[in-house]
């Protein structure tokens, strides 16, 4: 498994049940183009460096619960970049009022879910060679809120895997 596939699998396993966060890997049997690989590396680096706000858990957990309660489903994302996923999210008529009620933009939501999913996945697994450094403030935030982290993972439909 190459770096790109590994990192995406880890991040997406946490993030996909709520909203597509990063582009999915190429369809079975197809190799991604160099342009797709470059876009993915840019997105991975962007998500790794993104700074989660200090109130991430107090905003995101109720937001996800409301999204689930209202039975809002994510748009198809295919091989979209983060910016394309944010644009597609911003066009969701049923989702945007929920995000606004919780003080979130489409960008805040997609980047928060993506960064949280990637950070928690890589904190509990050995990062592949060449993985970008995670934002240390996010690691500190997640480590300082173990119960909220577990709740968030459960709300996203995943489970925390220990090293």
N, C-alpha and C positions, 0 to 999 in steps of 0.2 A: 504494500500500500504506500503510495507516495505521500509527501508532506501535505499537499493540497487536499487530497481525498481524506486523509486522517483528520486534519484540522476541521474540515467541513463536517465530517461525520460526528465529531465530538460536539461541535457547536450546534449543529442542526438537531442532534438528538435531544437537546434541551429546548431549543427555540422553535422548532417547526410546529409543535402542537398549537401554539398560540398564533403565530404569524410568521410567514417566511422571513428569515432574517438575512441570510446570505444566499447567494446563488447556489443551486443544487449542482452536483457534479454532472458531468456529461452523461448522456444516456449510455446504457450498457453497450460495450463494444466500440464506442466512439472515444477517441482521444480529443481533449479540448484543444482548441487552436491556441497559438501563441498569444493572440489577442485576449482570448478568454482566460488564459493562465495569468497574464499581466493584470487583467481586471480583478481576478480573484485575489492575487497577492496584494493589490492595492486595497481591496476591501478588507482583507484579513488584517493588514497593518493598521488601517483606519480604525477598525473595531478594537484591536488590541490596545491602541493608544487613546481611544475615546475615554473621557472621564465621566463616570457615573456620578450623578448628583448625590449629595449627602442624604437627601430624603427619598432616594430611589425606592426603597422597600415600602415606605408608607404611602407612596403614590402608586407604584406599579402593582402591588398585590391587589388592592381594591379595584384597580383598572382591569386587570386580567379577570378577576372574579365577575365583574359586571359584563365584560365581553362574553364570557362563558354563559352567564345567566341569560343574556339577551340572544344567545345562540348565533352570534356573529361569526361567520367563517372567513378565513383569510382568502385573498385573491390568489389565483395561480401565479407563481413567480418564475417557474421554469429556470432558465439560466440568467436571470436578471441580476444586475449589479445592485449594490446597496442603494445607490441614488435612484435607480429605476424602481426598486422595491418601495422606497420612500414615496416616490411619485405615485405609484399604484395604490399605496396605502392611503395617501391624501385624497384619492378619488373615491374612496369607499364611503358611500352615503350613510351606511348604518354604523360604521366604526368611528368616523370623525366626531360626531356629537359626544360619544363616550369619552374619547380622548380629550376633547375640549373641556368637558365637565371635570376632568381630573387634572387640568392644567398642562396637558401634553400636546405637542405637535406630532405630526406623522414622523418627523425626523427623530424627535425625542424618544418616541415609542420604539421605532425600528432599531435605532442605535442602542437604546437601553437593553432591549431583549437580546440583540445580537452580542453586545459586549458582555452582558451577564452570562449568556449561554457559553460563549467561548472562554471567558475567564474561569468560570466554575469548572468547566470540563478540563481545561488545562491545569488547573490547580490540583486536580485529583488524578491526573494521569501524567506520565512522562511526556513532556513536550517533544515533538519531533525535531530533529536537527534543522536549523534554519528558521525555526518559529520566531516571530517577532516577540520582543519583550512585552509582557503585559503591563498595563498601567499600575504602578505600585499603590496608588491611592485606591484603586478598585479592589486590589487584593486585601488591603487593610480594611476597607468597608465590608467586604464579604466575610472576612475572618472575625470582624467585630460583631457580626449579626448572624450567628450560626442558625438560630431558630427561624429567622426571617428568610435566610438562604434556603433552608430545607422547605419551608412553606412555598416559596417562590418556585422552586424546582417541582414540587408536587402540583402546584397550580398549573404549571406549564406542561404537566403530563409526564414528567421524567422522574428519575430517582438519582440520588447522589451515589456515585460509584467511588469506593475508597481505593487508594493506591495499592 
